[in-house]
Amino acid sequence: MQKKLKLWDTIMLVMGSMIGSGIFIVSADMMRNLGSGFWLIVVWIITGVMTVAAAISYGELSALFPKAGGQYTYLKEIFGKKMGFLYGWGLFTVIQTGTIAAVAMAFGKFTAYLVPSLNDAAPLFQSGEFKITWIQILAIAVILLLTYINTRGVQSGKLLQNVFTGSKIIALLGLIAVGFILVDFSHLAENFSLGFDSFNNLKKDISGNFLKEGWEPINGMTLLGGIAAAMVGSVFSSVAWESVTFVSGEVENPKRNIVKSMIYGTSAVMILYLAVNYVYLNALDRDSIAFAANDRVAVAASQNIFGSAGTIIIAVLVMVSTFGCDNGLILAGARVFQTMAKDGMFFKSAEKNNKNEVPENALWMQGIWASVLCLSGQYGNLLDMISFVIVLFYMITVFGVIYLRIKKPDLERPYKTWLYPVTPIIYLLIGTGFCVLLLIYKQQYTWPGFLMVLLGLPVYYFINRKKQTDQ
């Protein structure tokens, strides 16, 4: 593979893959679960600590195994082919492709702000609850366009990534600045006045709308359950930074640059996320955040800051953000499936590079399945359930750092995890708490995604049985 990605490119890939549609939406559900500006910020800080701790820990593995495939390669090398396959299976069936589909749909939905006829148009096809809309077609068009651009070579993909990631970072910084300068009345003191008190409001009327007057105080284990439920949103908004490890084979000096890009990129994004949430708390009161129309908190805040032009401003920002995010996910994900194919764990045709030295077949397989998920209408439900699975795989990978230190202490480690073993243990403790609390209080977020991954087991045994038969 050609080494065409420099440190700046990899930082842009990390940040661009992380910043999609989540930060503009998830704070509404988080506020409904916690009812306090203080706890909203606490959850974002916990998620930030988790994310950066994982990135620091992954750095040691990226320096040990500077190959394409990233997390798949780490899990395979440390725990064997079965664990690597299960991760790759989950990545293809829902984690990477489902995220690509959801982000593309967010692009389509915010485009409908600027072109209302997209919302108003009759479905192209409908049978019962299943329907195909113009927004879905637009989402598929975005996926296929970005897939095509990435088949033209790494240079095309990285240029697009740098331009769109740079644009959305500048736009977010602008939103943060004006969010404190142009707001007529600050709600910060009001939102933090409740202190350690917390509330939730998840009651709905018969039409499915949340009831504004349903706030109830929560504490103890119920509060911990609320924190775990709120973290589903913040965790979903903070994943995909590991995508940069998927393209290690095309990075200059990967032993050094992958580590730096993950740590710099995740730290910068989490600081941005904290600042954006302070803007929400400054511009809006608790109810305006919790019950923003369609959970679009950023739209509500932007309308308060910019007036009627706010909707257009935020729609354009989300379109730029989601377009760049999808490009990063598409660019990186295909490299995992190519690496799996080389190991005999994926379709053989995905192994080949085209004349532009990129895995064209793997790119199109990924793009077509993501498009199917757009049409299915079920990808949103799946995504709500994969935060649990993503964190489980993060935990297994972070544990791999400790496992290798014990099993193979003499391995040459070009980079060693900062503050080892404190850093990986911090992630494992927070991740365990998150998963256990979800299993107790929010099982709808856990079992479906977990079962989706376990479905990979019979596929794995089938592939290996076939190999033995062929031999």
N, C-alpha and C positions, 0 to 999 in steps of 0.2 A: 504494500500500500504506500502511496505517496504521502510524505509528511507536509501537508499544506496548511495545517491549523496551528497558529501561533498562540501565545499566552492570551493575548487580547481576544482572539477569536473564541477560545475556550471559555473565558469569563463571560463573554456575550452569550455563548451557548447555555451556560449554567443559568444566568439571569433570565434569558429569554424563554427557556423551557419552564422556569418556575412561575414567572409572571404571566398569567393567562386571564381568565375571567373571574377566578375565585375571590380575589381581593376586592372586587367591585360588588360582590353579592353576599358572601358568607357571614359577614358581621351581623346581618339581620337575624339569622337563625341563632347565632352565638348569643346575641342580646336576649332573645326570647328564652334561652336556656338559663341565663345568669342574671338578667335584669339589673346590671350594675356596670357603670363605666370602669370602675376599679377592676372587677373580675374579668371584663372583656380584655383589658390590657394585660392582666396577669396571664391569661390563657395564651395570648400572642407571645408574651415573653417566654413562657414554658415551651411553646412550639419552636421559638427561635433558638433557645438553648439546646433543645433536642436536635434540631436540624444541623446546627453548626457542630455539635458534638459528634454527630454521625459523619459529617463531611470530614472532620479532622481524623476520625478513626478510619474512614475509607481511604484516606491518603496513604496510610501504611500499605494497604493492599494494592492500591494503584501503582505504587512504586515497586512492589514485589512482583506484580503480574501486569506489566505495561503492554497488554495485548488488547486487540479489539474484542468486544464482548462484555467488558467491564464486570458488572455485578454477576452476570451469568458465569463468567470465567472464574471469579473469586469463589463462588459457591461450589462450582465443579471441582476446582483444584483443592479446596479445603475439605469438603464433605462428600465428594463423589459425584458421579454423573447424574444419579437420580435426583439429588437436590438441585443441581444445576438445571436439569430438564424441567422440574416442577416450576422453578422460577421463570424459565423461558416460556413455558406453556402459559402460565398466568399472564406474562407480559404480552404474548401475542393474542390470547383470547379476549382479554379485557383491560389489563392495566395500561399498556401503551396505546393500543388501538382504541379502547374505550375513551381514554383521555383525549386522543386526537379527535374522535367523533364529537365528544361533548364540547370541546373548545371550538370546533368548527360550527357547531350548532349555536354557540354563544355569539359567534361572528354573525351568523344569519339572523339571530333574534335582534341584535343591536342594529344591524343594517335595516331591519324593518322599522326602526325609529325614523330613519331618514327616508325610507321608501314605504310608507304606510300600506300601500297596495299589496305588499308581500303578506302582511297580516290579514288583510281583508279578502284576499283571493280565495276562492273555493278550493278545496283539496283536489289534487290531480287524480287521486284514487282514494276511495274509502270503502272499507268492509268492516262493519261493526266499529270497534274502537281503533282498529288499525287504519292509518291513513298516511298518504304521502303528500306533503305540502311543498310549496315553492321554497320555503326556508330550508327544508331538508335537502332539496335539490341544490340550493346555493351552497350549503355546507359541503355536500359531496363535490361540487365543482371546485371549491377551495382546496379540499384534500387532494383531488386529482391534479389540479394546477401545481400545487406545491410538490407533489410527488414527481411530476414531470420535470419541474425546475431542478430538483435534486438528482434526477437521472442525468442531467447535463454536466455533472461533475461537482466535486466538493467546493470548488471556487464559487460556483453559482449559489450554492446553498449557504456558504459562509457569508457572502456579500449581502444576501437578503437578510440573513440573521443579524448581522452587525447593524444594518440600516434600521431595521424595525425595532430591534432591542434598544439601540441608542435613542430612537424617536420616543419610545414609550417611557424610558427612564427620564428623559428631559420633560416629557408631558406630566409624569407623576410628580417630579420635583416642582414643576410649575403649579400643579394642583395643590400641593402641600403648602407652597408659599402663599398663594392667594387665599387658601383655606383659613389662614390666620389673619391676613391683612384685610380682606374684603368682607368678612362676616360682620353684619351689623350688630348682632347680639350673640355673645359667647355662651354656650351651654356647658362649658367645661366644669365650672364649679358645681353646677346642678348635677351633672352626670357623676361627679366624684363625691357628692355630698352624702351618699349612702354608706360610704366607707366599706367595711367588711360585710355589710348586710347584702344578701343576695336573694333573688326572686326568679321565678319562671312564669311563663305565660304561654302555654301550649294548647289552650282550649280553643275549639273552633265552633262556629255556628253550623247550621244544617247545610249551608252552601259551601262549607270548607274554608271559610275566612276566619282568621284569628280574631279573637275577642280582645279588644284593648283593655277592658276592665277586669280581666281575669288574673291579674298578678297575685302570686302567692309566695310568702317567704319560704326559703329553703335553707337548710343547714345540715351539718353532719355528713352522713353518707349520701344523702340526697344531693347535697351540694357537690360532692365528688362525682356523682353520676352526671350532674349538669355540666361539670367541667369536662368530663370525658366526651359527652355529647357535643359540646361546643367545639372541642378539639377536632372532631371529625372535619369540620369546615376549615379550621386553620391548618390542619395537617394536609388536607387535600390541596390547599392553596400553596403549600410549601414543598411539595414533592417534585420529582422529575429532575432535580439537580444532578442526580447520579447519571443522567443521560450522557454527560460528557465522558464518563468512563467507557461508554459503548464505542466511542470513536478513537480510543487510545492508539490504535494502529495508524491513524492519520495525523497524529499530533507531534509537533517538534518536541524533542526531549520530554517524552511523556512522564518519566519518573519524577520530573520536577514540575512541569506545567500543569498536569492533572491535579496534583495536590493543591497547588496555589489557586487554580481556578475554582475548585470546589470551596475552599475556605474563604477566599475573597468574595466570590459570587454569592454564596449563601448568606454571609454576614451582611453584605450590602442590601440584599433583597429583604432580609428580616428587619433591618433598620428602616427601609422604605415602608414596609408593611405597618410597622409600629407608628410611623409618622402619619400614614394615611388614616389609620384608625383614630389618631388624635384629631385629625381634621373632621372626621365624622362626629366625634364627641364634641368638638367645638361648634360645628355648624348645626347640629340636630339635637333635639331632646331624646330621651329614652324611647318614647313611643314612636317617634319619627324614624329611628333606626330599626327598632324591632318590627314595625309594621309598614316598612317602605313597600310601595307597590311592587309586586313580583320579586320582593327581596332586593331590589336594585337600590341599595343604600347610596352608592356613588351618584346615581341620578338624582336622588333626593337632596344630597349634599350639594351637588353641582347647581341644581335649581336655586337653592338657597343662596349660593355664592354669586352666581352669574345671572340669575333671573331666568327668563324664558329661553335664553340661549343655552342654558345649562344642559338641557337634554341633548342638543346637537353636539356640544363639546364632549360630553362623556361618551356618547355613542361612537364618535370618531376615535376617541382614545381607546375604547374597548375593542373596536375593530382593528386598530393598529396592534394592540396588545395581543389579541387572540391570533391574528394572522402570523405574527412573529413567533408566538408560542408554538403554534402548530408546525411551523417550519422547523424549529429546533427538535421537536418530538419526532417528526418524520425523518429528518436527517440522521438522528442518532439511533432510533429504534431498529432500523433495517440492518444495522451492523451486528446486532445481537443475533438476529435470525440467520444471517450469513454465517456467523461463527458456529451456531448450532448445526447448520447444514454441513459444515466442514467436519463436525464431530459425529455426523450421521444421525442427528437428532431433529432434523427438519427436512423439508422438501429439498431434494438434491439440487434442483435447478437454482435454488436461492444462493448457492455457493459462488456462482460465477460473477465476475466483474464485467461491465461492458467496456466499450472502447474509451470511455471517460474515466475508467478506473473506479467506478462505484457499483455497488450491488443492485443493479437495476431490477432484477427479478424479485429480490427480497423487498425492495421499495414498493413495487406494484402489488405484491401479495399483501403487504401491510396496508397499503392504500385502499385496496378493494375490500378487505375485511372491515376496515374502519368505516368505509362507505356503507356496507351492509348494516353495521351497528347504527349508523345514522337513520337508516330506513326502518330498523326494527322498532324504534320507539322505546326500547327497554334499556338502552345504554345508560340513561340517567339513573335508573334504579340500581344498576350494577355499580356505577361510580360511587353512589352513596355507601356502598357496601365494601369497597376495596380499600378504604383507608386502613381498616383493620389488617387486611392481608399485606398491604404495602409495609406497614409498620412491623409486622411479623418477619417479613423478609429482611428489612433493615436490621432488626434485632439479631437474626441469625447471622447476617453478614458481619455486624459489629462484634458479635460473640466470636466470630472467626478470627478476629485480631488477637483476642485473649487465648483462644485455642491454639493458634499457631505459635504464640510466644511460649506456651507450655510444651507443646509437642515438638517444635522445631526451633529451639532457642538460638541455634547457631546459624540460622539463615541470615544472609547479608541483607540488611534492611536500609536502603538508600534514604528512606524517611521513616522516622519513628513517631508514633502518635504522641502529640503534645500532652503532658501531664498523665501519661499512662501509669496505672490503670484507671485513674479517676475519670478521664473523659469517656471511655467506653462504658464504664459502670454507670455513669450519670445517664447515658442514653438508655441502657438496659433497664434501669430502675424506672425511669419515666415511661418508657415504652411498655414495660410490664404492667405498670399501674393503669395506663390507658387501655390496654387490651383486656385486662381483668375487669375493669369497671364497665367496659362496653359489653362484655359477656354477661355481667350481672344485670345491667340496667337497660342496655340498648341492643338486644340480641339481633334485631333486624339489620344492624350494621355489620354483623359478624359472620353468621353461618352461611348465607348465600355465597359470599365471595370466597370463603374458605372451601366450601364444597366445589366451587368452580375450579379451584386449584387442584383439589383432590381428584377431580375427574381426569387429571393428567396422568394419574398412576396407571390405569389400565392401558392408556396410550403408550406410556413408557415401556410397559411389559410387552405390549404388542410389537413395538419397534425392535426391542432387543430379542424377542423370540424369533422374529423374522430374520434378524442378523444371524442368529445361531443356525437357523434352517438353511440360509444361503451358504454358510460355511460348510 
